[in-house]
Amino acid sequence: KMETPDEATKHFQRVLQLNPKHPEAYNNLGLTFQQQGEVEKAKFCFRRALEINAGFPDAYTNLGNILLKENEEINKAITLYNRAINVDPNNYEAFYNLGCAQHHQGNFEQSLQSCQHALLIDPNQAKAHINYSMTLLTMGRFSEGWKEGEWRWKDVAFESEHKRNFPQPLWDGSSLTGKTILIWLEQGVGDQIVFASLLPKLQQQARQVIVETGKRLIPIFQRSYPDIDIVPAQNPPDSLLLGNSIDFQSPIASLPQWCLPDEVSFPRYQIYLEDCS
């Protein structure tokens, strides 16, 4: 049976009553306080764990994670991640979080190096690939960045929230001449609107473009793209979208890896959405 946060707190407090110098109990109590939003208590616990055992990499990393969320404490967080790495050079979490902190600071080359170290330790961690992707894109290394961004589909939480299941093959950037492609929308409304700027590029290539989207965006997409078939998203998907008359399908945020490989390829449209006036 899983303990509630309150039960976990009482459990670790009992452990510390029996053994006041138990660094793992302090570390776990700190995580429990953090989960409950008791940030100052969590900090105290992580620091107490390090007072007892200065070679405890998890406590360095956990304290660093709290400080990283407090933007004015990024330098201290980076120091803590480096201490964790000095103790354990194969600490994936420390390298990953160090990369995040360096990205926040604008030290993108260092962030890339930290992400690379993290991925050498555990190459199958989706969140490290995603952070690596964001840093590459920020640096203008678009082709690499978009490719790394496909790792979002290996993130279980992201996939369960956004994945749509269609039988057609994913578009691989191959010729769309005489073909029909289905684009389905993912992520937030803002992201969907940004990536919608790529739809004219598809229209120039494909015989037919179909877009499945939530009801909220249907009116503006219909006004803006009268030659695109706009279909409301539903579960299960509209049966018309499941047939073999559609040659390819793609989530909208996967289009840039084929349509925006470099800065020159970015659309120069001034306006691509029509308002209701």
C-alpha positions as CSV (number, residue, x, y, z in Angstrom):
1,K,0.0,0.0,0.0
2,M,1.4,3.4,-1.0
3,E,1.8,5.9,1.9
4,T,0.2,9.3,1.7
5,P,2.6,12.2,2.1
6,D,1.5,12.7,5.7
7,E,2.1,9.0,6.5
8,A,5.5,9.2,4.8
9,T,6.4,12.3,6.9
10,K,5.5,10.5,10.1
11,H,7.4,7.4,9.0
12,F,10.7,9.3,8.3
13,Q,10.3,11.4,11.5
14,R,10.0,8.1,13.5
15,V,13.1,6.8,11.8
16,L,15.0,10.0,12.8
17,Q,13.7,9.7,16.4
18,L,15.4,6.3,16.6
19,N,18.5,7.5,14.6
20,P,19.0,11.3,14.4
21,K,22.0,10.8,12.2
22,H,20.3,8.9,9.3
23,P,21.1,10.9,6.2
24,E,18.8,8.8,3.9
25,A,15.9,9.5,6.2
26,Y,16.5,13.2,6.1
27,N,16.8,13.1,2.3
28,N,13.5,11.2,2.0
29,L,11.8,13.5,4.5
30,G,13.0,16.4,2.5
31,L,11.5,14.9,-0.7
32,T,8.2,14.4,1.2
33,F,8.2,18.0,2.4
34,Q,8.9,19.2,-1.1
35,Q,6.0,17.2,-2.4
36,Q,3.8,18.9,0.2
37,G,5.1,22.4,-0.8
38,E,7.0,22.8,2.4
39,V,10.1,24.2,0.7
40,E,12.0,25.6,3.6
41,K,11.5,22.4,5.6
42,A,12.7,20.4,2.6
43,K,15.8,22.6,2.3
44,F,16.6,22.1,6.0
45,C,16.3,18.3,5.6
46,F,18.6,18.1,2.6
47,R,21.2,20.3,4.3
48,R,21.0,18.2,7.4
49,A,21.6,15.1,5.4
50,L,24.7,16.7,3.9
51,E,26.0,17.7,7.3
52,I,25.8,14.1,8.3
53,N,27.2,12.7,5.1
54,A,29.0,15.2,2.8
55,G,29.4,12.5,0.2
56,F,25.6,12.0,-0.4
57,P,25.0,12.9,-4.1
58,D,21.2,12.6,-4.0
59,A,21.0,15.2,-1.3
60,Y,23.2,17.6,-3.3
61,T,21.0,17.1,-6.4
62,N,17.7,17.4,-4.5
63,L,18.7,20.6,-2.8
64,G,20.0,21.9,-6.1
65,N,16.6,21.2,-7.7
66,I,14.8,23.3,-5.1
67,L,17.3,26.2,-5.6
68,L,17.0,26.0,-9.3
69,K,13.3,26.8,-9.1
70,E,14.3,30.0,-7.2
71,N,15.8,31.8,-10.2
72,E,18.1,33.9,-8.0
73,E,19.7,30.7,-6.7
74,I,20.8,29.2,-10.0
75,N,24.6,29.6,-9.2
76,K,24.2,27.8,-5.9
77,A,22.2,25.0,-7.7
78,I,25.0,24.6,-10.2
79,T,27.6,24.3,-7.4
80,L,25.5,21.6,-5.8
81,Y,25.1,19.6,-9.0
82,N,28.9,19.8,-9.5
83,R,29.5,18.5,-6.0
84,A,27.1,15.6,-6.7
85,I,29.1,14.8,-9.9
86,N,32.4,15.0,-8.0
87,V,31.1,12.4,-5.6
88,D,29.5,10.3,-8.3
89,P,30.7,10.9,-11.9
90,N,28.0,8.6,-13.2
91,N,25.1,10.5,-11.7
92,Y,22.6,11.0,-14.5
93,E,20.2,13.2,-12.5
94,A,23.0,15.6,-11.5
95,F,24.2,16.0,-15.1
96,Y,20.7,16.4,-16.4
97,N,19.8,19.1,-13.9
98,L,23.1,20.8,-14.4
99,G,22.2,21.0,-18.1
100,C,18.8,22.6,-17.2
101,A,20.4,25.1,-14.9
102,Q,23.1,26.1,-17.5
103,H,20.3,26.5,-20.1
104,H,18.5,28.9,-17.8
105,Q,21.7,30.8,-17.4
106,G,22.2,31.1,-21.1
107,N,25.3,28.9,-21.1
108,F,24.1,26.8,-24.0
109,E,27.4,25.2,-24.9
110,Q,27.9,24.0,-21.3
111,S,24.3,22.9,-21.2
112,L,24.8,20.7,-24.3
113,Q,27.9,19.2,-22.8
114,S,26.0,18.3,-19.6
115,C,23.1,16.8,-21.5
116,Q,25.6,14.8,-23.5
117,H,27.2,13.4,-20.3
118,A,23.7,12.6,-19.0
119,L,22.9,10.7,-22.2
120,L,26.2,8.8,-22.1
121,I,25.1,7.5,-18.7
122,D,21.5,6.8,-19.7
123,P,20.8,7.2,-23.4
124,N,17.2,6.3,-23.1
125,Q,16.1,9.2,-20.9
126,A,13.5,11.1,-22.9
127,K,13.7,14.2,-20.7
128,A,17.4,14.6,-21.3
129,H,16.9,14.3,-25.1
130,I,14.1,17.0,-24.9
131,N,16.3,19.4,-22.9
132,Y,19.1,18.7,-25.4
133,S,16.6,19.5,-28.2
134,M,15.5,22.8,-26.6
135,T,19.1,23.9,-26.2
136,L,20.0,23.0,-29.8
137,L,17.0,24.9,-31.1
138,T,17.9,28.0,-29.0
139,M,21.4,27.9,-30.6
140,G,19.9,27.8,-34.1
141,R,21.0,24.2,-34.7
142,F,17.5,23.4,-36.1
143,S,18.0,20.1,-37.9
144,E,19.6,18.4,-34.9
145,G,17.2,20.0,-32.5
146,W,14.0,19.0,-34.2
147,K,15.3,15.4,-34.5
148,E,16.0,15.3,-30.8
149,G,12.6,16.7,-30.1
150,E,11.0,13.5,-31.4
151,W,12.0,11.9,-28.2
152,R,9.0,13.6,-26.6
153,W,7.0,10.5,-27.7
154,K,9.2,8.4,-25.5
155,D,8.0,10.4,-22.5
156,V,5.2,8.3,-21.1
157,A,3.2,11.2,-19.6
158,F,3.5,13.3,-22.8
159,E,2.5,10.4,-25.0
160,S,-0.5,9.4,-22.9
161,E,-1.8,13.0,-23.0
162,H,-1.1,13.9,-26.7
163,K,-0.7,10.8,-28.8
164,R,-3.4,10.2,-31.5
165,N,-3.6,6.8,-33.1
166,F,-3.9,6.7,-36.9
167,P,-3.2,3.7,-39.2
168,Q,-1.3,5.6,-41.9
169,P,2.5,5.7,-41.9
170,L,4.2,8.7,-40.4
171,W,5.4,11.2,-42.9
172,D,9.1,10.9,-43.3
173,G,9.8,14.0,-45.4
174,S,9.4,12.1,-48.7
175,S,7.6,13.6,-51.7
176,L,4.0,14.6,-51.2
177,T,3.3,15.1,-54.9
178,G,-0.2,13.6,-55.6
179,K,-0.5,12.5,-51.9
180,T,-2.9,13.3,-49.1
181,I,-1.5,14.0,-45.6
182,L,-3.3,14.2,-42.3
183,I,-1.9,16.6,-39.7
184,W,-3.1,16.2,-36.1
185,L,-2.5,18.8,-33.4
186,E,-0.6,18.3,-30.2
187,Q,0.6,20.3,-27.2
188,G,-1.0,23.6,-26.2
189,V,-3.1,26.0,-28.3
190,G,-0.2,28.4,-28.6
191,D,2.1,25.7,-30.0
192,Q,-0.5,24.6,-32.4
193,I,-1.0,28.1,-33.7
194,V,2.8,28.6,-34.2
195,F,3.2,25.3,-36.0
196,A,0.2,26.1,-38.2
197,S,2.4,28.5,-40.0
198,L,3.9,25.4,-41.8
199,L,0.6,24.3,-43.3
200,P,1.0,26.5,-46.5
201,K,4.3,24.7,-47.1
202,L,2.4,21.4,-47.1
203,Q,-0.3,22.8,-49.4
204,Q,2.5,23.6,-51.9
205,Q,3.6,20.0,-51.9
206,A,0.6,17.8,-51.3
207,R,-2.6,17.1,-53.3
208,Q,-4.7,17.4,-50.2
209,V,-4.0,18.5,-46.6
210,I,-6.3,17.4,-43.8
211,V,-6.0,18.9,-40.3
212,E,-7.6,17.4,-37.2
213,T,-8.0,19.9,-34.4
214,G,-10.0,20.8,-31.3
215,K,-13.2,22.7,-31.7
216,R,-11.6,25.9,-30.3
217,L,-9.4,26.4,-33.4
218,I,-11.7,25.2,-36.1
219,P,-13.2,28.6,-37.0
220,I,-9.9,30.4,-37.4
221,F,-8.3,27.5,-39.3
222,Q,-11.3,27.4,-41.6
223,R,-11.1,31.1,-42.3
224,S,-7.3,31.0,-42.7
225,Y,-7.0,27.8,-44.8
226,P,-10.2,27.4,-46.9
227,D,-8.5,24.8,-49.1
228,I,-7.6,22.6,-46.2
229,D,-10.1,20.1,-44.8
230,I,-10.5,20.9,-41.1
231,V,-11.9,18.0,-39.1
232,P,-12.9,18.2,-35.4
233,A,-10.9,15.9,-33.1
234,Q,-12.9,13.3,-31.3
235,N,-12.3,9.9,-29.6
236,P,-12.2,7.6,-31.4
237,P,-11.1,9.6,-34.4
238,D,-13.6,10.3,-37.3
239,S,-13.8,7.2,-39.4
240,L,-13.0,9.2,-42.5
241,L,-9.5,9.8,-41.1
242,L,-8.8,6.1,-40.8
243,G,-9.1,5.0,-44.4
244,N,-6.3,4.2,-46.9
245,S,-7.2,7.3,-49.0
246,I,-4.8,9.1,-46.7
247,D,-1.2,8.4,-47.6
248,F,0.6,9.9,-44.5
249,Q,-0.1,11.3,-41.1
250,S,2.0,13.5,-38.8
251,P,1.7,15.3,-35.5
252,I,2.0,19.0,-36.2
253,A,5.2,19.5,-34.1
254,S,7.0,16.9,-36.1
255,L,6.7,19.0,-39.3
256,P,9.7,21.3,-38.6
257,Q,12.2,18.4,-38.9
258,W,11.3,18.2,-42.6
259,C,10.1,21.8,-43.2
260,L,12.5,23.9,-41.1
261,P,16.0,22.3,-41.3
262,D,17.7,25.7,-41.1
263,E,17.0,29.4,-40.5
264,V,16.6,30.1,-44.3
265,S,13.7,27.7,-44.5
266,F,11.6,29.6,-41.9
267,P,8.4,31.1,-43.4
268,R,8.4,34.8,-44.0
269,Y,4.6,35.3,-43.9
270,Q,3.5,38.5,-42.3
271,I,0.0,37.1,-41.5
272,Y,-1.1,33.5,-41.8
273,L,-4.2,33.5,-39.7
274,E,-7.4,35.4,-40.5
275,D,-9.3,37.1,-37.7
276,C,-13.1,37.2,-37.6
277,S,-13.4,40.9,-38.8
